[in-house]
Amino acid sequence: MEQYYLNNSQKNREDKKSSQKKSFDFKLYKKNTINSLNDVEYFLNNYEKYKHLLKIYKLFK
């Protein structure tokens, strides 16, 4: 019986630890946002090239 109570209390402690929110890492979010914006900007700047290549591809297809 005592072993059951010990195991049960240990599980409760683990649940409380896992339910805590992770800390907000502003630097990581900032880095990811900047990388995403750079990717979008690169695509938009080179969109005309991609558009031209697609037209050529459709022509030869």
Order of alpha helices (4+ residues) and beta strands (2+ residues): alpha-alpha-alpha
